[in-house]
Each structure stands twice: as structure tokens, then as C-alpha cells.
Amino acid sequence: MRIAILGGGISGLTLAFYLQRAGVAYDLFDASPLPGGNIRSEHHDGYLLETGPNSLQLSDELSDLLEHAGLTDQLQDTAAVSANRYVLRAGKYQQLPGSPPGLLLSGFFSLKAKFNILRELRRPVQTPDPTETLAGFFRRRFGPEIVDYALNPFISGIYAGDPEQLLVHKTFPRMVELEQTHGSVLKGLAKSGTPGTRRRIITLRDGLQTLPKTLAAQLTNAHFGTAVTQLTRTPEGQYQLTTNGETQPATPYSAVVLALPTYAAAPLLQPLYPAAAAALEAVYHPPMTAVYTAYHRADVAHPLDGFGALHPKVEQPYAAGSIWTSSIYPNRVPDGHVLFTTFVGGTQYEAQARQPAEQQLAQVHAELSRFYGVRAVQPLWQYRYSWERAIPQFDHRIVAAHAAADALVADGIYSTANWRAGVGVPDCIRHARTLAEKIAQGAN
């Protein structure tokens, strides 16, 4: 039994790493010469930038992977201020309460909104609706103000999405489970643990790209800079690959794992499985740009005492929000500087993401100046990084893609990627490790 893994992002690397540990033969292929997919760390003019995920929640699976890869000594926690999160309201940043009790005791929400939060404990349970959106669910359970000033900025800033379009059972299935099991989301949170508890947020000292680089260096059968251009099936039901235009002479593969974005997997599936290819091709990935902007600390009036700030759509901002990189990782900027990582684009801000670079940089500086009291006429330094197709959206189009992926398993084609596992790196690691265990069990 030999497995072909197509894609060398964190999902493919994790799968290969655990298959290798289990003694299962594999070959991993990726068109890029560099491992890691969207996990990228760059050094520029004394700044350490993450041009992919900026930090990670330390799940059990991620912790195990770091230990097995020998990276536990590289762990770095965010600064203590990172527990504070801010949201733009009435043109000013206000700290968002971090727990349900905080929602009721703080002045962030109106009395009407607080009353709606309390009413959630007694709202009737609705039969699960596979078409219900995140906004529909939270509006039904908690009222419109929670949607506008808590859910909307979170979904825009973290998922680059629109809660009016994302499906609750695909994006936050646990919320549906809590309602169905306990009759109330708040009751369910109270019974399942401490509401509002955050997992430990970490990075790696030399940047998150250290993780995929380290994993790739330990793999014995990884082929980077090798693009798979065709997938064919033998009469015996196995698979043959064509890479860089040449058919692989190796023994055909018993199974193929698609550790690729949907738009990269679809062309490979099209000749054999046109319906599945169409379903994957339809998944929406909005454009996104990260703008990195630095100033002298003395030129910024805001205390920057938090992880960052998110922008609700109702406030009509230019950007989805900013991470205060120099506050959570002071060692990543020159002394006396502050660095903002600002996100422009996503489903709700698509027009901004497609603007010329010069316009984006100028607009971000103007918005930072307005909201943070920046006194400098120009930034000390700016840089931008763009994704034409960023985070996959778990809207109505993902349903057919997931169904197609499920059906392909019968023919020995598996999928593990952020469109399948969930958009977070810990989600991808958990899904890939589970798949590795399943394949290893089948091989024994």
C-alpha cells in the first residue's frame, strides 16, 4: 500500500508526518519549492512578518505535533495584553467583554441587547435547519445587536466572511449542538466548562513557517517543486500520477489524498469525476490583502493595550481590522516602533481588496491615523501581501463540496485541507492526524 499526498501545506505535511511514523509508504507532491502553503514568515527591515496565520491556538493536536517535531523550545506566548480585544463602535475602539457575564456587566452593549442575552436562556429550541446562517442563528438566539457588534466583526476578521452567508452547522456546529442538547447556548456553555475561556495563543520564535519547514525536513518522501498535472485510474482501481508533464514510473498508488485548495484539486478530478470537480470549483475564496504599517511609538496616541481591533460592517470602515503586532510580539519590531497588521478584503470588503496597491496603502494609513491618533504624515514603513483567493467560505456552496469529498472516499480519494477540516491551522492538524490514523489502520 502506497499513498499519494497532493499538497505540501500544513494538512499534507501533518498527514505525511504521521503516516511516516506509522510505517505507511507515501509520496508527497507540491508544486511550490517551499513547504507550508499559506504559512509564511518574512523578515523585512528589522520586522518579522507573518504573511499567513499570525498566531495559533494551542490545541492538544498542535501541542503533540510540536513535541514530535522537536519544536517545543521554540514556543512563544503572546504578551499578556493579548487577552484584551477591541471593537469599533461609534467611531471609537471599545474593549469587547471576553465572557458571557462580561457582556452583561460591561457598558459595551445596550440594555436591550443585555436583555436579549438573558432571554436566550428561555428561547424555544428550533429544529435544526441546514440552510440557517450564522447571522440567522445568533439573531434568533441573542438579537440583532450581538450580530452587528460581536458576530459580524469576528467573522469578518477571522474568517474573511459574511455571517449572513456562512452556514451555522458548517462554521459553528457546536452552537447548534448546544442549543439542541441543552435548550440554550448559554446553558450549554455553562455546563461544558468555563464560558469565555480562551486557549493559549502561541507562535514560534522564528516565525510560524518554522513548523512546516521542520516537518518537511523530517519527511523521507516529500517532492517539492513537483506539480501533479494529471490523475489517472488503472483498470485495477489504483491511481497513476503525471508530474511536471511526465508520468511517474513508480508503482500505482492505492489511495490519493487531496491536501489542496478546492480550486487546485478540481482540475485534477475533472477527467475522472466531473461532478465532484464542479462542486469543488464552486467553493468561494474571497480576495484578501494584509497591509503592514509601522510608526514611531511616540506618533501613536492609542495605548495599543490589546491583541488588536475588529471593525463591524455597520460602522462602514475601510478595513476589516488590525492586529497590534508590536503589542503581542514586541520582539518582532525595532525598538521604539509599533506595527499594525491590517486586513483589507474578504467577502464584505471585496472591492477594497481589488484596489491598486498605492490606494490600499494610503487608505490604511488614513484609517489608522483617524482611529489611533497617528500624528505622522506618513508611515515609517509599509508592506503589503495579497491573496487572490484566501479563506474558503463555508456558505451554501461548501455543502456540495463536502458531499463530493465524502463520495470520493469509496474510490480511494481522501481530502484533508482547510475547506474540509475547518479554516484554522489546529483544525487542519487534527483532521490530517485523524485521517493518518484511519489510513494506517486500513494498512495493517
CORGI-V392995 format. One record per pair of residues at least 4 apart in sequence whose ideal C-beta (glycine too) atoms are under 8 Angstrom apart, sorted by the first residue. I is the first residue (numbers start at 1). J is the second residue. Records with the same first field share a line. If there is no record, write none. Layout:
# CORGI-V392995
I=J ; J
This chain:
# CORGI-V392995
1=24 ; 25 ; 254 ; 255 ; 442 ; 443
2=25 ; 26 ; 27 ; 250 ; 251 ; 253 ; 254
3=19 ; 24 ; 25 ; 26 ; 27 ; 253 ; 254 ; 255 ; 256 ; 257 ; 439
4=26 ; 27 ; 29 ; 228 ; 239 ; 241 ; 253 ; 255 ; 256 ; 257
5=12 ; 15 ; 16 ; 19 ; 26 ; 27 ; 28 ; 29 ; 257 ; 259
6=12 ; 29 ; 30 ; 228 ; 256 ; 257 ; 258 ; 259 ; 260 ; 265 ; 268
7=11 ; 12 ; 28 ; 29 ; 30 ; 37 ; 258 ; 259 ; 260 ; 264 ; 417
8=12 ; 13 ; 28 ; 29 ; 30 ; 32 ; 35 ; 36 ; 37 ; 212 ; 216 ; 222 ; 224 ; 259
9=13 ; 30 ; 35 ; 36 ; 37 ; 38 ; 39 ; 212 ; 259 ; 417 ; 428
10=14 ; 36 ; 37 ; 39 ; 211 ; 212 ; 425 ; 428 ; 429 ; 432
11=15 ; 37 ; 259 ; 416 ; 417 ; 418 ; 421 ; 428 ; 429 ; 431 ; 432
12=16 ; 28 ; 30 ; 37 ; 257 ; 259 ; 416 ; 432
13=17 ; 28 ; 35 ; 36 ; 212 ; 215 ; 216 ; 219 ; 222
14=18 ; 65 ; 215 ; 428 ; 429 ; 432 ; 433 ; 436
15=19 ; 257 ; 259 ; 416 ; 432 ; 433 ; 435 ; 436
16=20 ; 26 ; 28 ; 215 ; 219 ; 221 ; 222
17=21 ; 65 ; 68 ; 69 ; 215 ; 218 ; 219 ; 436
18=22 ; 432 ; 433 ; 436 ; 437 ; 440
19=24 ; 26 ; 436 ; 439 ; 440
20=24 ; 26 ; 218 ; 219 ; 220 ; 221
21=68
22=436 ; 437 ; 440 ; 443
23=440
24=436 ; 439 ; 440 ; 443
25=221
26=221
27=221 ; 223 ; 250 ; 253
28=219 ; 221 ; 222 ; 223
29=223 ; 226 ; 227 ; 228 ; 241 ; 243
30=35 ; 222 ; 223 ; 224 ; 225 ; 226
31=225 ; 226 ; 227 ; 228
32=37 ; 224 ; 225
33=224 ; 225
34=224
35=212 ; 213 ; 215 ; 216 ; 222 ; 224
36=40 ; 52 ; 209 ; 211 ; 212 ; 213 ; 216
37=52 ; 212
38=52 ; 53 ; 387
39=52 ; 53 ; 208 ; 209 ; 211 ; 212 ; 425
40=50 ; 51 ; 52 ; 209 ; 385
41=48 ; 49 ; 50 ; 51 ; 206 ; 207 ; 208 ; 209 ; 210
42=48 ; 49 ; 51 ; 207 ; 385
43=47 ; 48 ; 49
44=49 ; 381 ; 383
45=381
46=333 ; 334
47=292 ; 294 ; 332 ; 333 ; 334 ; 339 ; 381 ; 383
48=206 ; 207 ; 329 ; 331 ; 332 ; 333
49=292 ; 325 ; 332 ; 341 ; 383 ; 385
50=54 ; 55 ; 203 ; 207 ; 208 ; 341
51=290 ; 385
52=208 ; 209
53=208 ; 424 ; 425
54=203 ; 323 ; 325 ; 341
55=78 ; 201 ; 202 ; 203 ; 208 ; 328
56=62 ; 201 ; 202 ; 203 ; 208 ; 424 ; 425 ; 426
57=62 ; 198 ; 199 ; 200 ; 201 ; 424 ; 426
58=62 ; 63 ; 199 ; 200 ; 201 ; 202 ; 426
59=63 ; 199 ; 426 ; 429 ; 430
60=64
61=65 ; 426 ; 429 ; 430 ; 433
62=66 ; 425 ; 426 ; 429
63=67
64=68 ; 433
65=69 ; 211 ; 215 ; 429 ; 433
66=71 ; 72 ; 74 ; 75 ; 211
67=71 ; 72
69=211 ; 214 ; 215 ; 218
70=214
71=75 ; 204 ; 210 ; 211 ; 214
74=204 ; 205 ; 206 ; 210
75=202 ; 204 ; 205
76=202 ; 203 ; 204 ; 205 ; 329
77=200 ; 201 ; 202
78=82 ; 201 ; 202 ; 203 ; 307 ; 328 ; 329
79=327 ; 328 ; 329 ; 330
81=305 ; 306 ; 307 ; 327 ; 328
82=201 ; 306 ; 307 ; 327 ; 328
83=98 ; 198 ; 306 ; 307
84=95 ; 305 ; 306 ; 307
85=95 ; 96 ; 98 ; 306 ; 307 ; 308 ; 309 ; 310
86=93 ; 94 ; 95 ; 96 ; 306 ; 308 ; 309 ; 310
87=93 ; 94 ; 96 ; 108 ; 149 ; 150 ; 153 ; 309 ; 310 ; 311 ; 312
88=92 ; 93 ; 94 ; 153 ; 309 ; 310 ; 311 ; 312 ; 315 ; 317 ; 321 ; 371
89=93 ; 94 ; 108 ; 149 ; 312 ; 315
91=315 ; 371
92=371
93=302 ; 309 ; 371
94=108
95=106 ; 108 ; 306
96=108 ; 150
97=101 ; 102 ; 103 ; 105 ; 106 ; 108
98=102 ; 196 ; 198
99=103 ; 195 ; 196 ; 197
100=104 ; 117 ; 186 ; 189 ; 195 ; 196
101=105 ; 195 ; 196
102=106 ; 196
103=108 ; 109 ; 114 ; 117
104=114 ; 117 ; 118
108=149
109=113 ; 114 ; 117 ; 145 ; 146 ; 149
110=114 ; 145
111=115
112=116 ; 143 ; 145
113=117 ; 142 ; 143 ; 145 ; 146
114=118
115=119
116=120 ; 142 ; 143 ; 145 ; 146
117=142 ; 143 ; 146 ; 186
119=123 ; 143
120=141 ; 142 ; 184 ; 185 ; 186
121=184 ; 186 ; 187
122=184
123=140 ; 141 ; 184
125=179 ; 180 ; 183
126=140 ; 179
128=132 ; 169 ; 176 ; 180
130=167 ; 169 ; 399
131=167 ; 396
132=136 ; 137 ; 167 ; 168 ; 169
133=137 ; 163 ; 164 ; 165 ; 166 ; 167 ; 168
134=138 ; 151 ; 155 ; 163 ; 164 ; 166 ; 167 ; 168 ; 171 ; 172
135=139 ; 147 ; 151 ; 152 ; 163 ; 164
136=140 ; 164 ; 168
137=141 ; 168 ; 172 ; 175 ; 176
138=142 ; 146 ; 147 ; 151 ; 163
139=143 ; 144 ; 146 ; 147
141=179 ; 185
142=146 ; 147
143=147
144=148
145=149
146=150 ; 151
147=151 ; 152 ; 163
148=152 ; 312 ; 313 ; 314
149=153 ; 312 ; 314
150=154
151=155 ; 163
152=156 ; 163 ; 312 ; 313 ; 314
153=157 ; 310 ; 311 ; 312 ; 313 ; 320 ; 321
154=158 ; 310
155=159 ; 161 ; 162 ; 163 ; 166 ; 171
156=160 ; 161 ; 162 ; 310 ; 311 ; 312 ; 313 ; 320 ; 321 ; 346 ; 347 ; 348 ; 349
157=310 ; 311 ; 320 ; 321 ; 343
159=166 ; 171 ; 346 ; 391 ; 393 ; 394 ; 423
160=286 ; 288 ; 320 ; 343 ; 345 ; 346 ; 347 ; 390 ; 391 ; 393
161=165 ; 166 ; 171 ; 286 ; 346 ; 347 ; 348 ; 391 ; 393 ; 394 ; 395
162=166 ; 346 ; 347 ; 348
165=347 ; 393 ; 395 ; 396
166=170 ; 171 ; 393 ; 394 ; 395
167=171 ; 394 ; 395 ; 396 ; 398 ; 399
168=172 ; 173 ; 175 ; 176
169=173 ; 176
170=394 ; 398 ; 399 ; 402
171=394
172=176
173=177
174=178
175=179 ; 185
176=180
177=181 ; 188
178=182 ; 184 ; 185 ; 187 ; 188 ; 189 ; 192
179=183 ; 184 ; 185 ; 188
181=188
182=187 ; 188 ; 191
183=187
184=188
185=189
186=190 ; 195
187=191
188=192
189=193 ; 195
190=195
193=197
201=307
203=207 ; 208 ; 329
204=208 ; 210 ; 211
205=210
206=210
209=213
210=214
211=215
212=216
213=217
214=218
215=219
216=222 ; 224
223=243
226=243 ; 244
227=243 ; 244
228=241 ; 242 ; 243 ; 268
229=242 ; 243 ; 244 ; 245
230=241 ; 242 ; 268 ; 271
231=239 ; 240 ; 241 ; 242 ; 256 ; 268 ; 269 ; 271 ; 272
232=239 ; 240 ; 241 ; 242 ; 271 ; 272
233=237 ; 238 ; 239 ; 240 ; 272 ; 411
234=238 ; 239 ; 240 ; 252
236=252
237=411 ; 412
238=252 ; 253 ; 254 ; 412
239=252 ; 253 ; 254 ; 255 ; 256 ; 412 ; 413
240=247 ; 248 ; 252 ; 253
241=247 ; 248 ; 253
242=246 ; 247 ; 248
243=248
254=412
255=412 ; 413 ; 414 ; 439
256=412 ; 413 ; 414
257=413 ; 414 ; 415 ; 416 ; 435
258=265 ; 268 ; 269 ; 405 ; 413 ; 414 ; 415 ; 416 ; 417
259=415 ; 416 ; 417 ; 432
260=264 ; 265 ; 268 ; 417
261=265 ; 285 ; 389 ; 392 ; 417 ; 418 ; 419
262=266 ; 280 ; 281 ; 283 ; 285 ; 392 ; 401 ; 417 ; 419
263=280 ; 281 ; 283 ; 285 ; 389
264=268
265=269 ; 277 ; 280 ; 415 ; 417
266=270 ; 277 ; 278 ; 280 ; 281
267=277
269=273 ; 274 ; 276 ; 277 ; 280 ; 408 ; 413
270=274 ; 277
273=277 ; 404 ; 408 ; 411 ; 413
274=278
275=279 ; 404
276=280 ; 404 ; 405 ; 407 ; 408
277=281
278=282
279=283 ; 400 ; 401 ; 403 ; 404
280=401 ; 404 ; 405
282=397 ; 400 ; 401
283=392 ; 393 ; 397 ; 398 ; 401 ; 419
284=347 ; 392 ; 393 ; 395 ; 397
285=387 ; 389 ; 390 ; 391 ; 392 ; 393
286=345 ; 346 ; 347 ; 350 ; 353 ; 389 ; 390 ; 391 ; 393
287=345 ; 350 ; 353 ; 354 ; 386 ; 387 ; 388 ; 389 ; 390
288=343 ; 344 ; 345 ; 346 ; 353 ; 386 ; 387 ; 390 ; 391
289=343 ; 344 ; 345 ; 353 ; 360 ; 384 ; 385 ; 386 ; 387
290=341 ; 342 ; 343 ; 344 ; 384 ; 385 ; 386
291=319 ; 340 ; 341 ; 342 ; 343 ; 344 ; 360 ; 361 ; 364 ; 382 ; 383 ; 384
292=325 ; 339 ; 340 ; 341 ; 342 ; 381 ; 382 ; 383 ; 384 ; 385
293=339 ; 340 ; 342 ; 361 ; 364 ; 365 ; 368 ; 379 ; 381 ; 382
294=333 ; 337 ; 338 ; 339 ; 340 ; 379 ; 380 ; 381 ; 382
295=299 ; 300 ; 337 ; 338 ; 374 ; 376 ; 379 ; 380
296=300 ; 336 ; 337 ; 338 ; 376 ; 380
297=336 ; 337 ; 338
298=336
299=374 ; 375 ; 376
300=304 ; 338 ; 372 ; 373 ; 374 ; 375
301=372 ; 373 ; 374 ; 375
302=371 ; 372 ; 373
304=324 ; 326 ; 327 ; 338 ; 372
305=327
306=324 ; 327
307=323 ; 324 ; 327 ; 328
308=321 ; 322 ; 323 ; 324 ; 327 ; 328 ; 341
309=321 ; 322 ; 324 ; 371
310=320 ; 321
311=315 ; 317 ; 319 ; 320 ; 321
312=317
313=317 ; 348
317=321 ; 367
318=344 ; 349 ; 352 ; 363 ; 364 ; 366 ; 367
319=342 ; 343 ; 344 ; 349 ; 352 ; 363 ; 364 ; 367
320=343 ; 344 ; 345 ; 346 ; 348 ; 349
321=342 ; 343
322=340 ; 341 ; 342 ; 343 ; 368
323=328 ; 340 ; 341
324=328 ; 338 ; 339 ; 340
325=329 ; 332 ; 333 ; 339 ; 340 ; 341
326=330 ; 332 ; 333 ; 337 ; 338 ; 339
327=338
329=333
332=339
333=337 ; 338 ; 339
337=380
340=368 ; 372
342=364 ; 367 ; 368
344=349 ; 352 ; 353 ; 360 ; 363 ; 364
345=349 ; 350 ; 352 ; 353 ; 354 ; 390
346=350 ; 353 ; 390 ; 391
347=393
349=353
350=354
351=355
352=360 ; 363
353=386
355=359 ; 360 ; 363
356=360
357=361 ; 384
358=362
359=363
360=364 ; 384
361=365 ; 382 ; 384
362=366
363=367
364=368 ; 382
365=369 ; 374 ; 378 ; 379 ; 382
366=370
367=371
368=372 ; 374
369=373 ; 374 ; 376
376=380
391=418 ; 423
392=398 ; 418 ; 419 ; 423
393=397 ; 398
394=398 ; 423
397=401
398=402 ; 419
399=403
400=404
401=405 ; 419
402=406 ; 420
403=407
404=408
405=409 ; 414 ; 415 ; 420
408=413 ; 414 ; 415
409=413 ; 414
414=435 ; 439
415=419 ; 420
416=420 ; 421 ; 428 ; 431 ; 432 ; 435
417=421 ; 428
418=422 ; 423 ; 424 ; 427 ; 428
420=431
421=427 ; 428 ; 430 ; 431 ; 432
422=427 ; 428 ; 431
423=427
424=428
425=429
426=430
427=431
428=432
429=433
430=434
431=435
432=436
433=437
434=438
435=439
436=440
437=441
438=442
439=443
440=444
